[in-house]
Every structure is written in structure tokens, then in C-alpha cells.
């Protein structure tokens, strides 16, 4: 797979948009990043997973997936080796990252809405 394949698949999900963060191409849903091409020069796409999802991908296909070094990796940020990933694998991994972000956005919106409604601020 290539960076163009990564882009095409990432943008195929509902609400997905291409953006840029610190000079690197990223993909967002609801204004929040779910994947990037920040490491494309090294042959990787980057997925924003949680640590459990990352462990499952890396354990199942260590030749395709690896943890990003350092603190980002400990939080679940994961490289996918584009040259060895098939389209089904890439699409499934991107979908997992996209779905995680959609679910997280929904939870955040519900919390914000309930805080505003029940805060009592401005009422006497």
C-alpha cells in the first residue's frame, strides 16, 4: 500500500477530513485526529488506537504493526508498515482508529452537554 492508498481509505469513512498538524498530513473526524502520515518517509502510516487495540494488532501481525516509540506508543499510537499491509488490513486498521475517535467524540459531547444542562451556573 502507499500513502495515496492510506489517504483514499481514510477519507472513505463518514465525516473524515484531511488536515495538517505540525506539517504532517492527518485525518480527522469531528475535528479530532484518528490517523496521520507523519512517518510516511519511513514507510509508515500512523493509527490512533488505544493500548488494547494496539496490542491485538501487534500480536496478530507484528510484521505489519508496531508501537510508535516512547510515550505516544504507550498511549496506543501505532505504525502500520505500508509496504507490507494489504488493502483489507489497512482498511480494517483505519476503520478501527476512525471508530475509536467517533466513539470518543460521542462520549465527550454527551459529557459536555450534561455538564451544561446540570451545572446550575448563572441560576439563583
Secondary structure, DSSP 8 states (H G I E B T S, - for coil): --HHHHHHHHTTSTTEEEEEETTEEEEEETTEEEEE-TTGGGTEEEEE--HHHHHHHHHH-TTTEEE-SSHHHHTTEEEEETTT--HHHHHHHHHHHHHHHHHHHHHHHHHHHHHHHHS-TT--
